[in-house]
């Protein structure tokens, strides 16, 4: 297990300028160093500094000169995708919060109508089960 493994550390690593973009680029399959550097307009030092942090955090792995997500990195990436989907539905989620006073059946019906994404819908309905 990497040193200092904590939610705080993982978020800190991903919050450094362009580290999240680098992580997401690796997640979607681009792994060649020159492609990653040029696509994200990183200097050599910036690139290696960010890659080192992602490796130390256990988010990525290197094999035969290529980078890919580790199993842990895949889980973190999936969580980031869910966060992105929640952001896309932010105003709908705020509307659901504004009808807290409704009976559960009415609120659940509103959730069913407003939220298209099954993962977000399941999460919200789980929180508001009748």
Secondary structure, 3 states (H helix, E strand, C coil): CCCCCCHHHHHHHHHCCCHHHHHHHHHCCCCCHHHHHHHHCCCHHHHHHHHHHHHHCCCEEEECCEEEECHHHHHHHHHHHHHHHHHHCHHHHHHHHCCCCCCHHHHHHHHHHHCCCHHHHHHHHHHCCC
